[in-house]
Amino acid sequence: MKYTIGISEMRVSNQFDDVLITYSLGSCIGVTIYDPVEHVGGMIHCMLPTSKVDSQKARSFPCMFVDTGVPLLFNEAYKLGAKKERIIIKVAGCSQILDDKGLFNIGERNYITLRKLLWKNSLLINSEDVGGNDSRTLYFEINTGKVIVKSRDKNTEL
């Protein structure tokens, strides 16, 4: 079954026929995690780096923010049997779109926040397609763990 992950949403699955898709990753960051032994995977589409900007919104929409959404993604995967030591992490997005002068650097800040969060938890990104000026679409197959990034006319497997 195909599931679309919208902005500020996530989904975790252990169903072999599930495909998770998120569209329009501009400055937003898309993160997939996968345990190849348990075939548990998840995807999140975060818009902003830290929940400090709006703690009320963070309580209502934790997946909007990297610092609150990503831990939730991991915890939900652990509930389905995923183990931290087996997790494969793939990341896409973090473009500099509609910010030609780099005033806000939301994409870069999303990426830095994710890297710090993972590093503090002894986790590393296995593969990524980040930065630049293109919007991306992220596809994730639960049965294989395969992650495809589409941008412009290009498909890249992470």
N, C-alpha and C positions, 0 to 999 in steps of 0.2 A: 504494500500500500504506500502511496506517496503522501508525504506530509509537508506542507509549506510552513516554514518557521518564519514568522513575521519579525519585524523590528521589535526588540525587547521581549522576545519569546525564546523558549527552548523546548526541546523534546528529547527524551531518553527512551531507548527501545532495546528489546532483546528478541524482536520478531524478525526472522530471516528475510521476509519479503518486504520489509520496510525500507523506503528511500526517503531521506530527509533532504529538503531543498530550502535554501534561502536565497533571495534575490536582492539586488541593489545594494551590495556591500560597497559603499563609497568610503566615507571616513569611518563607518562602523566596522566592527571586527566580528568575524565569524570564527568560531572555535568548534572543532570536532574532537571528541575523545572516543577511544575504542579499546576494549579489552578483547584481544583475538582469541583467548581461550574460552571465555564465557559468551562471546559474540554479543556483548553489550556495548552500545554506542550512544552518543548524544551529540546534539548540536545546539549552539546558542548564537544569537545575533544581538550583540550589545552595541548601544548607541554612544555611550559616554564612559569615560574612564572611572570616575569616582562618584560615589553616592553623597559625598560631602556637599555637593551643590544643591541637593534637595532630599533631605532625609525622609520626608513624608512620602515623596514619590518612590523612593527606594524601598520603603515598606510595602507599598502597593504594587510596584513593578520592579522587583529586584533584578530581573534580567535586563533591564535597561542599562545597568552599570556593570562594568567589568569586575569591580571589587566585590559586588554582592552577587552577581549572576553566575560567575564562573565557579565559585565554591558550591553554589546550589547545584550546578550541573554535575560536578564531581560527586556530591553527596547522593544525588538521585541515581547515578550510575552505580555507586557502591551498594545501594539498596537492592539493585538487581543482580548483584554478585560480582561486579567489576572489582579488581584489585589494583591499588595504586601502582605497585611495582610493574604491572603489565600494561599500563595505559599508554596508548600512542596518541600524541597530540598533534593536530594539524590546524593551521591558522591561515585565514585569508582576509583581505580587506585593507583597512587603514590607509586609504588613498587620501590625497590632498585634493579634494574636490570642492569647488565653490569657495576656496580659500587660497587664491593664487599668491597672495603676499605672505602666507603662513602666519597670519595673525592669531588663529586659534589652535592650529596644529592638532585638531581632535584625533585624526588618524594616528599620528605619531604618539600622542599621549595615551590612546587606547592600547597601542602596542607595548609601550613602556610599562604601563600599569599591569598588563597581563604578564610580561616577562618577570617583573618584580614579584608578583603574586606566585607564579610558578616556582621561581627560584627559592623563595622563602619556604616552599613546601617540597623542595628537592625534586622538582619536576622540570623537564626540558621540552621544548618544542621539537618535534621530529621532522616536520616539514612545513614550509610556509610559502605564501605568495602574497606579499604585502607591499604597501607603498605605491608610488607612482601616481598617475592621474586617472586611471580607469576604474569604472565600476565593475564588480564581479558578481557572479552567481556561483554558489557552492552546492555541490551534490555529494551525498554520502550514502553508500549502500551498507546496510547493517550486516548482511550475510557475508560480505567479503572484506569490509573495512575500507573499501576503495573510496577515495575522495577525489573529485574532479572539480577544477576551477575553470569557469568560462568567463572570458573577458574579450570584448570585441569579437574577432573571428578566431580566437585561439582557445583550445581546450588543453588544460595541463593537469596531469595526474600528480597529486601530492604524495 
